[in-house]
């Protein structure tokens, strides 16, 4: 064989060998690194509305994977899905470990999507994390054409950082993360803390109780995606009352209805639904408008027998940051405080609730963007156009 032919043959064999590389053997090929974020988010705790919770640890308890928030949780194949992963360093780690994320077939473990990237865009590699704090990584993947499982972890050379619990991975040190596709996500939970001192119901949200309460950001009620305007809620309780606070971003704060129990849900409102005994039948609905108009009702079954004569006895206050009912200027939003007596609610198991008691509930906001397009938001996304979808209510856990 002539030298030129021999060289061509060797080159061809080399390319074929490279092309046949088993992508399951290691983290390569790696996707192009995402641009670094403006800053690394360091938190005291993971958000309360994670769509997937874990707790699995790596490296003999050195690193804990807390879970992931998927948005939207339900999406069409090929649609971009945002993954927000949360980890905690339990002790200092050496540098050099890199981050990987794969979407695999749940049955075989075969790769469907390789989403490897530098943690937090390279701004927070493992080994720089503050011990005892929670760090966040955010990126997107396409929704796979068939149900897939997110698996993730850390690698260095040809080695992956060991996952401590054998049941938390598929024997390959890729810790199990959320499912993508194949149905709605698990129901979220909110742990409500006991207030050491009751808040003043004035709409200001400057009481110590709200600083101690865990915040939760509402998502699109129909599909779980991030809405166009932010709504943050917090809850607390004491022996007599459940306290609820909403902080609503709104460039045009308005409303035309002024009477108690009028259908303010046809305009802009915040709402809480409570199924205290978690039976999936009896529940209460309470709403507040920007004009501090209240609506409250009791239902003996889903959307049946609405009783407007029921009086929640709640006290509410609203603080508007802007000018009510003026579309010519730009408002900042409005804040709401609610004080709801336990004794007035339907079928409350215990007053006050016992530690560890679990109710079903949901939080909502209705926004009329441009006073025309209606946008629903919720704590637990419903995936149907019905705020009374009781099976999709989240869990309220009393601390």
Secondary structure, DSSP 8 states (H G I E B T S, - for coil): --HHHHHHHHHHHHHHHHHT--TTSSS-S--------SS--EESS--TT-SEEEEEEETTTTEEEEEEEEESSS--TT-EEEEEEEEEESS---S--EEEEEEE-TTT--EEEE----GGGGTS-TTSS-TT-EEEEEEEEE--SS-EEEEEEEEETTEE--BS-GGGBSSSS-EEEEEESSS-----EEEEEE-SS---SSS---SHHHHHS--EE-EETTT----SS-EEEEEEE-SSEEEEEEEEE-SS------STTS-GGGSSEEEEEEETT--SS-EEEEEEETT--EEEEEESBTTBS-BTT-----EEEEEEES-TT-TTS---EEEEEEEEEGGGSTT-SSSS--TT-EEEEEEEEEEEETTTEEEEEESS--SSS-TT-GGG-EEEEE-
